[in-house]
Amino acid sequence: MKDKDALRITDQHRGKHGMVYDLKREDVRLSLTMAQKALDGAVEWEIEARAGRAPEALVVAGRGATRRDALLRVGESWAREATEHRLPPFDWEEVARALDAVRAL
């Protein structure tokens, strides 16, 4: 039996800036956009995270050599910004497991 309160991916699609993954736990939403970026000849992954899809939502970004590295940086940045910007808490390991389930990492 699945936990109805567990974090789950509710939508995934190609956006104009990369792949978009919408996740939800109870009534809290997280939207992630993943894209490759070329910087000085090197390719990196960038992930942008926001609570929900509202245009005015704070965007927290992270970059890394892999999507997993970029997600780790996002989690670190989210934790630093959480109190000041009243961001909902997320278990970033749980986020990684949800993304692993759809082979997004």
Buried (B, 14 or more C-beta within 10 A) or exposed (E): EEEEEEBBBEEBEEEEEBBBBBBBBEEBBBBBBBBEEEEEEEEBBBBBBBBEEEEEBBEBBBBBEEBBBBBBBBBEBBBEEBEEEEBBEBEBEBBBEBBEEEEBB
